[in-house]
Amino acid sequence: MKAISVKKQIIGSEINEDIAYLYNELAVTYQGSEKIDMAIKCIKKELAIFEGLNKTESVEYVDSLSLLAELHRAAGNTKEVISTLSKAISTEEALIAKKHEGASRLIDLVPNLRNLAEEQIK
């Protein structure tokens, strides 16, 4: 958090790709420490920064959505997992349609969404 604070002071804003990256790294660190709620907060901050930068049609945004879904799954938030993966899939489909470089993980996301939907039904 200290690095994020210092970076915000230098830049004068939180809406910056470097700060988004720091939130992602912090989320992964929290995830490794099993502090899932804190990890979710950090990824949501990162996603908000991407939205502020109008970078919602990027591979990085899809990756962050996928991590958020994974974190929600660890927290037992099945409905959030499904809605987050749905958003990741629709974003990935848009990237594929535009032939965006790096947009090829849709195949990996669809089975996850299907499995989670089946778990929700049970």
N, C-alpha and C positions, 0 to 999 in steps of 0.2 A: 504494500500500500504506500510505503514511503516513496518508492520510485514513481508511482503514479502521481502522487502529490507534487513531487519535484517537477516532473514533466509537465503537469498542468500549469504550474507557476511559470515555467520557462515559455511555454506556448501561449498561455493565457486563455486556454480553452480545453475542454475535455474531448471535444470532437476532433480526434486525430488518430490516424492509423497506428502510430506507435503506442498510443495509450490503449487502443483496442487490443493490440498484441499483448500488452502487459496484463490486461484483464484476462485474456485467454490463458496466459501462463499461470496467473494466480489461480484461476479456476482449476486447472490441471493439478496444481499443487494442493489445493483444498480437496480435490477428488482423491488424490493419493493419501491424504490424511483422513479420509472418510468424513469430511465436513461438507456433505453434499449440499446442504442449504446455502452455505457460503459460496460454493462453486456455482450453483444455479444463479445466485445474485450477480456474480462476476460475469458469467456468460450473457446474462440479460443486459448488463451494462455494455458489453462488447457489441451485442446485436444492436442496441440503441445507437451506439456510435456509428456503426455501419449504416444504419438508417439515416442518421444525421448527415453522413457523407454521401448519401444516395448510392451506396454500394451494395444494394440488396440483390442485385443480379451479378453475383460473383461467387466463385468457387469457395472463397473464404467464408462468405455468409452461409452457404450450404453446410460447410464443415462445422461452423459454430452451431447451426441449428441441429445438426446430427449429434454433436456433443451435448447440447441441451436436452435432447431426447434421451440420450444415454443417462444423463444425470437424473432426469425425471423418472426413468425406469428404476434406477438405484434407490430413489426416494419412494417408490411405490405409487407414483402419480400417473397411472395408466392413461387417463383421459388426456393429460398434457403430453404424454409420449405420442399418442396417436395424432393429436392436432399439430404438434411440432414436426413430426415426421411427414405429415401431409404437406405442411408448408415447405419443408425441405425438398420433397419430391416435386411439387409444382414449380419451385424455383429452379431445380435441376432440369426439369423438362423444358423450361424457358431457355436455359443456357444451351441445352442440346439443340433445340430448335434454331437457335442463333449460331450454332456450331462454335460455341465458346470453347476455347482451349482449356482442357482439363475437366470438362463436364462429361463424366462417364460413370459416375458412381450410382446412377439411378438403379442399376441392376442390383446393387448392394442394399439400397434403401427399401425397395419394394417388398422383398421377403420379410424384412424387419417389421414393416408396417402391417403386413398380413398376419404375422405371428402375434403381434401385440393386439390386433383386433380380435383374433381368436381367443387370446387370454382374457380380454375384456368381456367377451360373451359368456365364458365359463362361469 
